Amino acid sequence: MIEPFANNHQSMQIGDLVIENQTDKVIIYGDIDLQLNTIGYEQAQQLHALSGRILQAFTDNPDYSKNDVLSKNNNDGADETIDNPFL
C-alpha cells in the first residue's frame, strides 16, 4: 500500500487500476471490474483502504488548500495569447 503524497516513486495496482504516488498528487488511471466474488471483495477492500489513506493525508495536512495557487503556477500552458495561424 502506498503512503499518499509521501514521495515520487511509489505505485501500486489493483486489478488494471494503476495508482501512482507523487508529493503533490496521486494519479489513478485504468479500470477495474469488481466482481461479486472473493477477488472482487479483496480489491474493494484495497480501494477502501487506499481511499482512507488519501483522505487521512488531507486531514493530516490542513494547509492543502494553500497549494491551489501553486497548482495554477505549475500549469504547462502558455500565459500569452497568440494569433491563430489557421485563419
Distance bins in CASP14 RR format, pairs under 12 A and 6 or more apart:
PFRMAT RR
TARGET T0000
AUTHOR 0000-0000-0000
RMODE 2
METHOD distances of the structure
MODEL  1
1 10 0 0 0 0 1 0 0 0 0 0 0
1 11 0 0 0 0 0 1 0 0 0 0 0
1 12 1 0 0 1 0 0 0 0 0 0 0
1 13 0 0 0 0 0 1 0 0 0 0 0
1 14 0 0 0 0 0 1 0 0 0 0 0
1 19 0 0 0 0 1 0 0 0 0 0 0
1 21 0 0 0 0 0 1 0 0 0 0 0
1 45 0 0 0 0 0 1 0 0 0 0 0
1 46 1 0 0 1 0 0 0 0 0 0 0
1 47 0 0 0 0 0 1 0 0 0 0 0
1 48 0 0 0 0 0 1 0 0 0 0 0
1 49 1 0 0 1 0 0 0 0 0 0 0
1 50 1 0 0 1 0 0 0 0 0 0 0
1 51 0 0 0 0 0 1 0 0 0 0 0
1 52 0 0 0 0 0 1 0 0 0 0 0
1 53 1 0 0 1 0 0 0 0 0 0 0
1 54 0 0 0 0 0 1 0 0 0 0 0
1 56 0 0 0 0 0 1 0 0 0 0 0
2 8 0 0 0 0 0 1 0 0 0 0 0
2 9 0 0 0 0 1 0 0 0 0 0 0
2 10 1 0 1 0 0 0 0 0 0 0 0
2 11 1 0 0 1 0 0 0 0 0 0 0
2 12 1 0 1 0 0 0 0 0 0 0 0
2 13 0 0 0 0 0 1 0 0 0 0 0
2 14 0 0 0 0 0 1 0 0 0 0 0
2 18 0 0 0 0 0 1 0 0 0 0 0
2 19 1 0 0 1 0 0 0 0 0 0 0
2 20 0 0 0 0 1 0 0 0 0 0 0
2 21 1 0 1 0 0 0 0 0 0 0 0
2 22 0 0 0 0 0 1 0 0 0 0 0
2 26 1 0 0 1 0 0 0 0 0 0 0
2 27 0 0 0 0 0 1 0 0 0 0 0
2 28 0 0 0 0 0 1 0 0 0 0 0
2 46 0 0 0 0 0 1 0 0 0 0 0
2 49 0 0 0 0 0 1 0 0 0 0 0
2 50 1 0 0 1 0 0 0 0 0 0 0
2 52 0 0 0 0 0 1 0 0 0 0 0
2 53 1 0 0 1 0 0 0 0 0 0 0
2 54 0 0 0 0 1 0 0 0 0 0 0
2 57 0 0 0 0 0 1 0 0 0 0 0
3 9 0 0 0 0 0 1 0 0 0 0 0
3 10 1 0 0 1 0 0 0 0 0 0 0
3 11 0 0 0 0 0 1 0 0 0 0 0
3 12 0 0 0 0 0 1 0 0 0 0 0
3 19 0 0 0 0 0 1 0 0 0 0 0
3 21 1 0 0 1 0 0 0 0 0 0 0
3 22 0 0 0 0 0 1 0 0 0 0 0
3 23 0 0 0 0 0 1 0 0 0 0 0
3 26 0 0 0 0 0 1 0 0 0 0 0
3 49 0 0 0 0 0 1 0 0 0 0 0
3 50 0 0 0 0 0 1 0 0 0 0 0
3 52 0 0 0 0 0 1 0 0 0 0 0
3 53 1 0 0 1 0 0 0 0 0 0 0
3 54 0 0 0 0 0 1 0 0 0 0 0
3 56 0 0 0 0 0 1 0 0 0 0 0
3 57 0 0 0 0 1 0 0 0 0 0 0
3 60 0 0 0 0 0 1 0 0 0 0 0
4 10 0 0 0 0 1 0 0 0 0 0 0
4 11 0 0 0 0 0 1 0 0 0 0 0
4 12 0 0 0 0 0 1 0 0 0 0 0
4 19 0 0 0 0 1 0 0 0 0 0 0
4 20 0 0 0 0 0 1 0 0 0 0 0
4 21 1 0 0 1 0 0 0 0 0 0 0
4 22 0 0 0 0 1 0 0 0 0 0 0
4 23 0 0 0 0 1 0 0 0 0 0 0
4 24 0 0 0 0 0 1 0 0 0 0 0
4 25 0 0 0 0 1 0 0 0 0 0 0
4 26 1 0 1 0 0 0 0 0 0 0 0
4 27 0 0 0 0 0 1 0 0 0 0 0
4 28 0 0 0 0 0 1 0 0 0 0 0
4 49 0 0 0 0 0 1 0 0 0 0 0
4 50 1 0 0 1 0 0 0 0 0 0 0
4 51 0 0 0 0 1 0 0 0 0 0 0
4 52 0 0 0 0 1 0 0 0 0 0 0
4 53 1 0 1 0 0 0 0 0 0 0 0
4 54 1 0 1 0 0 0 0 0 0 0 0
4 55 0 0 0 0 1 0 0 0 0 0 0
4 56 0 0 0 0 1 0 0 0 0 0 0
4 57 1 0 1 0 0 0 0 0 0 0 0
4 58 0 0 0 0 1 0 0 0 0 0 0
4 59 0 0 0 0 0 1 0 0 0 0 0
4 60 0 0 0 0 1 0 0 0 0 0 0
4 61 0 0 0 0 0 1 0 0 0 0 0
4 64 0 0 0 0 0 1 0 0 0 0 0
5 20 0 0 0 0 0 1 0 0 0 0 0
5 21 1 0 0 1 0 0 0 0 0 0 0
5 22 1 0 0 1 0 0 0 0 0 0 0
5 23 1 0 1 0 0 0 0 0 0 0 0
5 24 1 0 0 1 0 0 0 0 0 0 0
5 25 1 0 0 1 0 0 0 0 0 0 0
5 26 1 0 0 1 0 0 0 0 0 0 0
5 27 0 0 0 0 0 1 0 0 0 0 0
5 53 0 0 0 0 1 0 0 0 0 0 0
5 54 0 0 0 0 1 0 0 0 0 0 0
5 55 0 0 0 0 0 1 0 0 0 0 0
5 56 0 0 0 0 0 1 0 0 0 0 0
5 57 1 0 1 0 0 0 0 0 0 0 0
5 58 0 0 0 0 1 0 0 0 0 0 0
5 60 0 0 0 0 1 0 0 0 0 0 0
5 61 1 0 0 1 0 0 0 0 0 0 0
5 64 0 0 0 0 1 0 0 0 0 0 0
5 67 0 0 0 0 0 1 0 0 0 0 0
6 21 1 0 0 1 0 0 0 0 0 0 0
6 22 0 0 0 0 1 0 0 0 0 0 0
6 23 1 0 0 1 0 0 0 0 0 0 0
6 24 0 0 0 0 0 1 0 0 0 0 0
6 26 0 0 0 0 0 1 0 0 0 0 0
6 53 0 0 0 0 1 0 0 0 0 0 0
6 54 0 0 0 0 0 1 0 0 0 0 0
6 56 0 0 0 0 0 1 0 0 0 0 0
6 57 0 0 0 0 1 0 0 0 0 0 0
6 60 0 0 0 0 0 1 0 0 0 0 0
6 61 0 0 0 0 0 1 0 0 0 0 0
7 20 0 0 0 0 0 1 0 0 0 0 0
7 21 1 0 0 1 0 0 0 0 0 0 0
7 22 1 0 0 1 0 0 0 0 0 0 0
7 23 1 0 0 1 0 0 0 0 0 0 0
7 24 0 0 0 0 0 1 0 0 0 0 0
7 26 0 0 0 0 0 1 0 0 0 0 0
8 20 0 0 0 0 1 0 0 0 0 0 0
8 21 1 0 0 1 0 0 0 0 0 0 0
8 22 1 0 1 0 0 0 0 0 0 0 0
8 23 1 0 1 0 0 0 0 0 0 0 0
8 24 0 0 0 0 1 0 0 0 0 0 0
8 25 0 0 0 0 0 1 0 0 0 0 0
8 26 0 0 0 0 0 1 0 0 0 0 0
8 27 0 0 0 0 0 1 0 0 0 0 0
9 20 0 0 0 0 1 0 0 0 0 0 0
9 21 1 0 0 1 0 0 0 0 0 0 0
9 22 0 0 0 0 1 0 0 0 0 0 0
9 23 0 0 0 0 0 1 0 0 0 0 0
10 18 0 0 0 0 0 1 0 0 0 0 0
10 19 0 0 0 0 1 0 0 0 0 0 0
10 20 1 0 0 1 0 0 0 0 0 0 0
10 21 1 0 1 0 0 0 0 0 0 0 0
10 22 0 0 0 0 1 0 0 0 0 0 0
10 23 0 0 0 0 0 1 0 0 0 0 0
10 26 0 0 0 0 1 0 0 0 0 0 0
10 27 0 0 0 0 0 1 0 0 0 0 0
10 50 0 0 0 0 0 1 0 0 0 0 0
10 53 0 0 0 0 0 1 0 0 0 0 0
11 17 0 0 0 0 0 1 0 0 0 0 0
11 18 1 0 0 1 0 0 0 0 0 0 0
11 19 1 0 0 1 0 0 0 0 0 0 0
11 20 1 0 1 0 0 0 0 0 0 0 0
11 21 1 0 0 1 0 0 0 0 0 0 0
11 22 0 0 0 0 1 0 0 0 0 0 0
11 26 0 0 0 0 0 1 0 0 0 0 0
11 27 0 0 0 0 1 0 0 0 0 0 0
11 28 0 0 0 0 0 1 0 0 0 0 0
11 29 0 0 0 0 0 1 0 0 0 0 0
11 50 0 0 0 0 0 1 0 0 0 0 0
12 18 1 0 0 1 0 0 0 0 0 0 0
12 19 1 0 1 0 0 0 0 0 0 0 0
12 20 0 0 0 0 1 0 0 0 0 0 0
12 21 0 0 0 0 1 0 0 0 0 0 0
12 26 0 0 0 0 0 1 0 0 0 0 0
12 27 0 0 0 0 0 1 0 0 0 0 0
12 28 0 0 0 0 0 1 0 0 0 0 0
12 43 0 0 0 0 0 1 0 0 0 0 0
12 46 0 0 0 0 1 0 0 0 0 0 0
12 47 0 0 0 0 0 1 0 0 0 0 0
12 49 0 0 0 0 0 1 0 0 0 0 0
12 50 1 0 0 1 0 0 0 0 0 0 0
12 53 0 0 0 0 0 1 0 0 0 0 0
13 19 1 0 0 1 0 0 0 0 0 0 0
13 20 0 0 0 0 1 0 0 0 0 0 0
13 28 0 0 0 0 0 1 0 0 0 0 0
13 29 0 0 0 0 0 1 0 0 0 0 0
13 30 0 0 0 0 1 0 0 0 0 0 0
13 31 0 0 0 0 0 1 0 0 0 0 0
13 32 0 0 0 0 1 0 0 0 0 0 0
13 43 0 0 0 0 0 1 0 0 0 0 0
13 46 0 0 0 0 1 0 0 0 0 0 0
13 47 0 0 0 0 0 1 0 0 0 0 0
13 50 0 0 0 0 0 1 0 0 0 0 0
14 28 0 0 0 0 1 0 0 0 0 0 0
14 29 0 0 0 0 0 1 0 0 0 0 0
14 30 0 0 0 0 1 0 0 0 0 0 0
14 31 0 0 0 0 0 1 0 0 0 0 0
14 32 1 0 0 1 0 0 0 0 0 0 0
14 33 0 0 0 0 0 1 0 0 0 0 0
14 34 0 0 0 0 1 0 0 0 0 0 0
14 39 0 0 0 0 0 1 0 0 0 0 0
14 40 0 0 0 0 1 0 0 0 0 0 0
14 42 0 0 0 0 1 0 0 0 0 0 0
14 43 1 0 1 0 0 0 0 0 0 0 0
14 44 0 0 0 0 1 0 0 0 0 0 0
14 45 0 0 0 0 1 0 0 0 0 0 0
14 46 1 0 1 0 0 0 0 0 0 0 0
14 47 1 0 0 1 0 0 0 0 0 0 0
14 48 0 0 0 0 0 1 0 0 0 0 0
14 49 0 0 0 0 1 0 0 0 0 0 0
14 50 1 0 0 1 0 0 0 0 0 0 0
14 51 0 0 0 0 0 1 0 0 0 0 0
15 30 0 0 0 0 1 0 0 0 0 0 0
15 31 0 0 0 0 1 0 0 0 0 0 0
15 32 1 0 1 0 0 0 0 0 0 0 0
15 33 0 0 0 0 1 0 0 0 0 0 0
15 34 0 0 0 0 1 0 0 0 0 0 0
15 35 0 0 0 0 0 1 0 0 0 0 0
15 39 0 0 0 0 1 0 0 0 0 0 0
15 40 0 0 0 0 1 0 0 0 0 0 0
15 42 0 0 0 0 0 1 0 0 0 0 0
15 43 1 0 0 1 0 0 0 0 0 0 0
15 44 0 0 0 0 0 1 0 0 0 0 0
15 46 0 0 0 0 1 0 0 0 0 0 0
15 47 0 0 0 0 1 0 0 0 0 0 0
16 28 0 0 0 0 0 1 0 0 0 0 0
16 29 0 0 0 0 1 0 0 0 0 0 0
16 30 1 0 1 0 0 0 0 0 0 0 0
16 31 1 0 1 0 0 0 0 0 0 0 0
16 32 1 0 0 1 0 0 0 0 0 0 0
16 33 0 0 0 0 1 0 0 0 0 0 0
16 34 0 0 0 0 0 1 0 0 0 0 0
16 43 0 0 0 0 0 1 0 0 0 0 0
17 27 0 0 0 0 0 1 0 0 0 0 0
17 28 1 0 0 1 0 0 0 0 0 0 0
17 29 1 0 0 1 0 0 0 0 0 0 0
17 30 1 0 1 0 0 0 0 0 0 0 0
17 31 1 0 0 1 0 0 0 0 0 0 0
17 32 1 0 1 0 0 0 0 0 0 0 0
17 33 0 0 0 0 1 0 0 0 0 0 0
17 34 0 0 0 0 0 1 0 0 0 0 0
17 43 0 0 0 0 1 0 0 0 0 0 0
17 44 0 0 0 0 0 1 0 0 0 0 0
17 46 0 0 0 0 1 0 0 0 0 0 0
17 47 1 0 0 1 0 0 0 0 0 0 0
17 50 0 0 0 0 1 0 0 0 0 0 0
18 26 0 0 0 0 0 1 0 0 0 0 0
18 27 1 0 0 1 0 0 0 0 0 0 0
18 28 1 0 0 1 0 0 0 0 0 0 0
18 29 1 0 1 0 0 0 0 0 0 0 0
18 30 1 0 1 0 0 0 0 0 0 0 0
18 31 0 0 0 0 1 0 0 0 0 0 0
18 32 0 0 0 0 1 0 0 0 0 0 0
18 50 0 0 0 0 0 1 0 0 0 0 0
19 25 0 0 0 0 0 1 0 0 0 0 0
19 26 1 0 0 1 0 0 0 0 0 0 0
19 27 1 0 0 1 0 0 0 0 0 0 0
19 28 1 0 1 0 0 0 0 0 0 0 0
19 29 0 0 0 0 1 0 0 0 0 0 0
19 30 0 0 0 0 1 0 0 0 0 0 0
19 32 0 0 0 0 0 1 0 0 0 0 0
19 46 0 0 0 0 1 0 0 0 0 0 0
19 47 0 0 0 0 1 0 0 0 0 0 0
19 49 0 0 0 0 0 1 0 0 0 0 0
19 50 1 0 0 1 0 0 0 0 0 0 0
19 51 0 0 0 0 0 1 0 0 0 0 0
19 53 0 0 0 0 0 1 0 0 0 0 0
19 54 0 0 0 0 1 0 0 0 0 0 0
20 26 1 0 0 1 0 0 0 0 0 0 0
20 27 1 0 1 0 0 0 0 0 0 0 0
20 28 1 0 0 1 0 0 0 0 0 0 0
20 29 0 0 0 0 1 0 0 0 0 0 0
20 30 0 0 0 0 0 1 0 0 0 0 0
21 27 0 0 0 0 1 0 0 0 0 0 0
21 28 0 0 0 0 0 1 0 0 0 0 0
21 50 0 0 0 0 0 1 0 0 0 0 0
21 53 0 0 0 0 0 1 0 0 0 0 0
21 54 0 0 0 0 0 1 0 0 0 0 0
21 57 0 0 0 0 0 1 0 0 0 0 0
22 28 0 0 0 0 0 1 0 0 0 0 0
22 74 0 0 0 0 0 1 0 0 0 0 0
23 57 0 0 0 0 0 1 0 0 0 0 0
23 61 0 0 0 0 0 1 0 0 0 0 0
23 67 0 0 0 0 0 1 0 0 0 0 0
23 70 0 0 0 0 0 1 0 0 0 0 0
24 57 0 0 0 0 0 1 0 0 0 0 0
24 61 0 0 0 0 0 1 0 0 0 0 0
24 64 0 0 0 0 1 0 0 0 0 0 0
24 67 1 0 0 1 0 0 0 0 0 0 0
24 68 0 0 0 0 0 1 0 0 0 0 0
24 70 1 0 0 1 0 0 0 0 0 0 0
24 71 1 0 0 1 0 0 0 0 0 0 0
24 73 0 0 0 0 0 1 0 0 0 0 0
24 74 1 0 0 1 0 0 0 0 0 0 0
25 54 0 0 0 0 0 1 0 0 0 0 0
25 57 0 0 0 0 0 1 0 0 0 0 0
25 64 0 0 0 0 0 1 0 0 0 0 0
25 67 0 0 0 0 1 0 0 0 0 0 0
25 70 0 0 0 0 0 1 0 0 0 0 0
25 71 0 0 0 0 1 0 0 0 0 0 0
25 74 0 0 0 0 0 1 0 0 0 0 0
26 50 0 0 0 0 1 0 0 0 0 0 0
26 51 0 0 0 0 0 1 0 0 0 0 0
26 52 0 0 0 0 0 1 0 0 0 0 0
26 53 0 0 0 0 1 0 0 0 0 0 0
26 54 1 0 0 1 0 0 0 0 0 0 0
26 55 0 0 0 0 0 1 0 0 0 0 0
26 57 0 0 0 0 1 0 0 0 0 0 0
26 58 0 0 0 0 0 1 0 0 0 0 0
27 54 0 0 0 0 0 1 0 0 0 0 0
28 47 0 0 0 0 1 0 0 0 0 0 0
28 50 0 0 0 0 1 0 0 0 0 0 0
28 51 0 0 0 0 0 1 0 0 0 0 0
28 54 0 0 0 0 1 0 0 0 0 0 0
31 43 0 0 0 0 0 1 0 0 0 0 0
32 39 0 0 0 0 0 1 0 0 0 0 0
32 40 0 0 0 0 1 0 0 0 0 0 0
32 42 0 0 0 0 0 1 0 0 0 0 0
32 43 1 0 0 1 0 0 0 0 0 0 0
32 44 0 0 0 0 1 0 0 0 0 0 0
32 46 0 0 0 0 1 0 0 0 0 0 0
32 47 1 0 0 1 0 0 0 0 0 0 0
32 50 0 0 0 0 0 1 0 0 0 0 0
33 39 0 0 0 0 1 0 0 0 0 0 0
33 40 0 0 0 0 1 0 0 0 0 0 0
33 43 0 0 0 0 1 0 0 0 0 0 0
33 44 0 0 0 0 0 1 0 0 0 0 0
34 40 1 0 1 0 0 0 0 0 0 0 0
34 41 0 0 0 0 1 0 0 0 0 0 0
34 42 0 0 0 0 1 0 0 0 0 0 0
34 43 1 0 1 0 0 0 0 0 0 0 0
34 44 1 0 1 0 0 0 0 0 0 0 0
34 45 0 0 0 0 0 1 0 0 0 0 0
34 46 0 0 0 0 0 1 0 0 0 0 0
34 47 0 0 0 0 1 0 0 0 0 0 0
34 48 0 0 0 0 0 1 0 0 0 0 0
35 41 0 0 0 0 1 0 0 0 0 0 0
35 42 0 0 0 0 0 1 0 0 0 0 0
35 43 0 0 0 0 1 0 0 0 0 0 0
35 44 0 0 0 0 1 0 0 0 0 0 0
36 43 0 0 0 0 0 1 0 0 0 0 0
36 44 0 0 0 0 1 0 0 0 0 0 0
37 43 0 0 0 0 1 0 0 0 0 0 0
37 44 0 0 0 0 0 1 0 0 0 0 0
38 44 0 0 0 0 0 1 0 0 0 0 0
38 45 0 0 0 0 0 1 0 0 0 0 0
39 45 0 0 0 0 0 1 0 0 0 0 0
39 46 0 0 0 0 0 1 0 0 0 0 0
40 46 0 0 0 0 1 0 0 0 0 0 0
40 47 0 0 0 0 1 0 0 0 0 0 0
40 48 0 0 0 0 0 1 0 0 0 0 0
41 47 0 0 0 0 0 1 0 0 0 0 0
41 48 0 0 0 0 0 1 0 0 0 0 0
42 48 0 0 0 0 0 1 0 0 0 0 0
42 49 0 0 0 0 0 1 0 0 0 0 0
43 49 0 0 0 0 0 1 0 0 0 0 0
43 50 0 0 0 0 0 1 0 0 0 0 0
44 50 0 0 0 0 0 1 0 0 0 0 0
44 51 0 0 0 0 0 1 0 0 0 0 0
45 51 0 0 0 0 0 1 0 0 0 0 0
45 52 0 0 0 0 0 1 0 0 0 0 0
46 52 0 0 0 0 0 1 0 0 0 0 0
46 53 0 0 0 0 0 1 0 0 0 0 0
47 53 0 0 0 0 0 1 0 0 0 0 0
47 54 0 0 0 0 0 1 0 0 0 0 0
48 54 0 0 0 0 0 1 0 0 0 0 0
48 55 0 0 0 0 0 1 0 0 0 0 0
49 55 0 0 0 0 0 1 0 0 0 0 0
49 56 0 0 0 0 0 1 0 0 0 0 0
50 56 0 0 0 0 0 1 0 0 0 0 0
50 57 0 0 0 0 0 1 0 0 0 0 0
51 57 0 0 0 0 0 1 0 0 0 0 0
51 58 0 0 0 0 0 1 0 0 0 0 0
52 58 0 0 0 0 1 0 0 0 0 0 0
52 59 0 0 0 0 1 0 0 0 0 0 0
52 60 0 0 0 0 0 1 0 0 0 0 0
53 59 0 0 0 0 0 1 0 0 0 0 0
53 60 0 0 0 0 0 1 0 0 0 0 0
54 60 0 0 0 0 0 1 0 0 0 0 0
54 61 0 0 0 0 0 1 0 0 0 0 0
54 64 0 0 0 0 0 1 0 0 0 0 0
55 61 0 0 0 0 0 1 0 0 0 0 0
55 64 0 0 0 0 0 1 0 0 0 0 0
57 63 0 0 0 0 0 1 0 0 0 0 0
57 64 0 0 0 0 1 0 0 0 0 0 0
58 64 1 0 1 0 0 0 0 0 0 0 0
58 65 0 0 0 0 1 0 0 0 0 0 0
58 67 0 0 0 0 0 1 0 0 0 0 0
61 67 0 0 0 0 1 0 0 0 0 0 0
63 69 0 0 0 0 0 1 0 0 0 0 0
63 70 0 0 0 0 0 1 0 0 0 0 0
64 70 0 0 0 0 0 1 0 0 0 0 0
64 71 0 0 0 0 0 1 0 0 0 0 0
65 71 0 0 0 0 0 1 0 0 0 0 0
67 73 0 0 0 0 0 1 0 0 0 0 0
67 74 0 0 0 0 1 0 0 0 0 0 0
68 74 0 0 0 0 0 1 0 0 0 0 0
69 75 0 0 0 0 0 1 0 0 0 0 0
72 79 0 0 0 0 0 1 0 0 0 0 0
73 79 0 0 0 0 0 1 0 0 0 0 0
END
